[in-house]
């Protein structure tokens, strides 16, 4: 029987980052991944020679090389990966489009500030106050207590439409709560999207995953793919290791799980109270065209669209809520590494509705979602004329199949374990349910949880 | 161990941690944090590297003694003498 210092569950961004930290300092560490490829929530696949990315549309937290104290530079330093390796290219600009209102933002925060000054002149000073609050808030403090971001922001921003527009990208890119988010998470997201901004690594998310995997292996870390876990072995409230689905038992002093808080507690051998399961799930339609959107005048990188009087970020009663969407144009970054035109359209969706379908109806529903996406593109960009070459749709059930998250909950549980602790000694949480968000957040989560609990011995702290 | 050898060992560690930064002109008397983009997470790495490379242990309460190159050398000097 093997004995490990730390076993990490899940080879996503957070698990790989945690693994790198531990392997760097000579721990005997093994990452267990259920699937054939690493990546988790942010992953990729190939169909008919085309490379498809799943997960976030872009990397948040853009920072130029050498910019001090930024999350991106912090994490590269901790993983000892040179900045150039990511080959980041920046977004052109993105837009939040609501009935009668249109706000653009880019990696230069001035664009948003100017847009608000013009569209909401009476909120100009209030927005400046909000910026001050955000900049001075210690968002990554692990002891912050959850509080409603909308309540807090409403004290400053008195125009409900502006408030909703500002919340829209932040909610849909990271909130496990319906129609609101925790204030610390709001600040993390606000900084990462509005103050730092979007970029894309050359060749997409696979580059980051490959970089992390190579780094981890180079440091001597062990990675086992197709290694699903049957249970986390616990004796008298202390973790002892894990049992694989194959029946193999791995003993480990510590276990770091990135599979989600309810999902982790569900396989603990000594039964625990189950944390709340989130209900925010999505469909995404990935479309390949024979022409690039930029060749026909579309310059947007990401469009946050809402056609509803009130923006509703919550589980719909129907398969999808087609009144709002996120439309991503992956060609529209500084560097375009696609040969064809690509558009990704995301809708908020209902897991149960999709999950109860038989195979045949499921495929029909997927085609309906694709048609809605095409109709939306035609409505918003009538100038775009191109032939559809290939498309794929993934649904809430796809998300559950590939991430193991209950109910296709992309952003995990509504309950976060911010300090990474569980009720069980030496069993820790990193990733989505620790609560740092996005690709950069996920990696920082893995790093900080590994530092705190496995390198510094956070038990004493 | 003489001052320069010790200094070089510490700078080698810092160079590996702050990979994107120039460490060739560090001032021994100015706080490292002010000269380089180092935060508490990175000081943990300095401590971890000292342990990994030279089996030198730095307890948490002594982290502040690693503030400048000069204070590092003064603090670590006896530890290096003992370990090597």
Contacts between the chains, C-beta under 8 A, distances in Angstrom:
chain1	res1	chain2	res2	distance
A	24	B	48	7.9
A	25	B	48	4.9
A	25	B	51	7.9
A	25	B	52	6.1
A	26	B	52	6.2
A	65	B	20	6.7
A	66	B	20	6.3
A	66	B	21	7.7
A	66	B	37	7.9
A	68	B	37	4.1
A	69	B	37	6.5
A	69	B	39	7.2
A	73	B	20	7.5
A	73	B	37	6.6
A	74	B	39	6.9
A	74	B	41	6.8
A	76	B	19	7.8
A	76	B	20	7.4
A	77	B	17	6.7
A	77	B	18	6.4
A	77	B	19	6.8
A	77	B	20	7.4
A	77	B	37	7.3
A	77	B	42	6.4
A	78	B	41	6.0
A	78	B	42	7.6
A	78	B	45	7.4
A	80	B	16	6.9
A	80	B	17	7.3
A	80	B	19	5.6
A	81	B	19	7.9
A	82	B	19	5.7
A	82	B	20	6.3
A	83	B	20	5.5
A	447	B	41	7.5
A	448	B	41	7.4
A	451	B	41	6.3
A	451	B	44	5.9
A	455	B	44	6.7
A	455	B	48	6.4
A	456	B	44	6.5
A	456	B	60	7.7
